[in-house]
Amino acid sequence: MDKKFAPHIEELTKALENISRSTIEDELELLLKYRVPIDEAKRSILKKFQNDSLVSKKVNDLAIGDKGIALEVRILNINEKNVNLRGDTATIFSGALADETGLCSFTSWKPISLNPGDAIRIRNATVRAWHNRAEVSIGDRSEVELLEETYLPDISELSVTPVKKLDEVGYSDMFISSVAAVIELYHRDVNVKGKDLTIIEGVMADETSRLPFVSWSLLDGVDIGTILRFEDASVSMYRGVPSIHLNESTSVHIVEPDEHLPFTFASVNLPPKPLPIGEVLQNEGMFDVSVEGNIVSIRPGSGVIARCPECNRVIMKNTCRSHGVVEGIQDMRIKLILDDGTGSLLVMLNRELSEIVYGKTLQESESLMGKAMSANVVYDDMKSILTGHYLGVRGNTSKIEYGVTFVAKSVWVPSEDLDKRVSALLERLEGVE
Amino acid sequence: MAGYVREVSRRIFAQEFRESNLTFKDGDDQYSPQYLLTPTGAKVNRLFIVGTLIEKEDIGTDSEYWRGRVSDPTGSFMIYAGQYQPEAAQFLAECETPAFVAIVGKPSTYTTAEGTVLTSVRPESISLVDGATRDLWVADTAKRTLERIKDLDSMDPNVIKAKEHYGADNTQYSSMVKEALRSLKEDI
């Protein structure tokens, strides 16, 4: 390579410690050959490799899609499995690993010889989604090193099921123990592998948060208002929201009324207090929260829509992607951006809530469309009526490809006493000056 | 890849917005978002304003180009909407003044020959609201501004940058917030 590029290569090698000089040279040479200006080429190479530099993480910080992760963990259990990989039989190893922050499953696609209790350092691992949660994947490019000395707690300590408050339950929990009040409960008949079963579904709450739960046994004597202490409940994740599963191996006790707890049924069975949107965005998914803000935008796709009668998908021109030409069912929805100055959030309103917020029913909207001879008229009308206004919503959030989405279950117009707020703010101001 | 995150709409009073003159980019790509950094350390790529539209004028020569003035308790925002802001331009063409309006828009700056930086707002949308919404906005903006003033002691890089550029004295902004809140008291 031309000598005159040496300083640039020097600069790049310094900035990208983990990347070999020859890789950088090759990469730069290729871009220059394609007539990319040197500055643009350098910027592009930096961007390409910067993500590859190793990041040390703790188990509870792992996010799906992470690459080039370094971890120091202990193996809790490990199994050998023969699987069919693109026609070839391959041996993989899977199990669970943990550090002091949590545990997660792992799969090694190459042979590793490890035993439960081993402390290891994994370099250059990736994190992929498995059963809706993060799993460490050890591939060809990963390195595994057995550690003689480690700060990590002993395996007996790491495999104890943690006792957690509900707002602490997340991706890195597979089993938890906790105390919580049942605030919603219903029976549901399901068919599992040909057997009819009745299961219990509901919502539990403590002073920090609320979460959905499922019980595979009928929980004698448990009803709304009961406070439960449970151990070794399994946690499953769906779109970033954890749910608690009580099964045969979970021990469940009803807490006696005279026991002192930081909450009571009455204190947790209240509507959730509005949170700053910025805080909601930091979470993968949240169950039953509320936020208040201004409607800063009504997104395309709001208004009167048609759905496929078979699969409920939104359809255009009476043609469904999987069911062909169908007679669409008219529906109404609003997709809006709510913003409170700390963050902005996409909120979805179903027909019932859209009719409340918009102030017109589906029938009225349809007749509006008929009069105007235009399908866009409802969307335009919504934009001019709603943009800028205050709105409060309660519901669940989930993180999908496009970011965090809030699915509303109820809506209201925030009506805090302005006079009181102004006085409180003036009081706070005294503290500033 | 980190997912696209919509820029939050900041709440800024007109006085602070007018006195802002520091713009910067996050990253060196030509498509990196541009921000306006205000004296209390707000990093603004989008803002939400509710105020009174008191003047409007079509200053375009060939095509329509609307200028509007929106007042809040501390001063006024200049807004400019042309052919690339069709919805906002249409609103300005049709509306009456005075009127309570809610505006979502991007900050824009212009440096004069003398080197003075003028700030204005390029609206994404303008819509009519009522007086109660306007009063709530003033209270919200007071709260957010107060939070930023309180955070001026933090080690946040934006706050440090703002203090270096505008100076560390923030008494004028706490008295601005106070005036704005008092004006609400009088209205009630």
Interface residues (C-beta under 8 A of the other chain):
Chain A: R43 G65 I277 G278 L281 N294 V296 S297 I337 D339 D340 G341 T342 G343 S344 L346 K383 S384 I385 L386 T387 G388 H389 Y390 E401 Y402 G403 P414 L418 D419 R421 V422 L425 L426 R428 L429 V432 E433
Chain B: M1 G3 Y4 V5 R6 E7 V8 S9 R10 R11 D28 D29 F48 V50 E87 V101 A102 I103 V104 E124 S125 S127 L128 V129 A132 T133 D135 L136 W137 A139 D140 T141 A142 K143 R144 L146 I149 K150 T171 S174 S175 V177 K178 L181 R182 L184 K185 I188
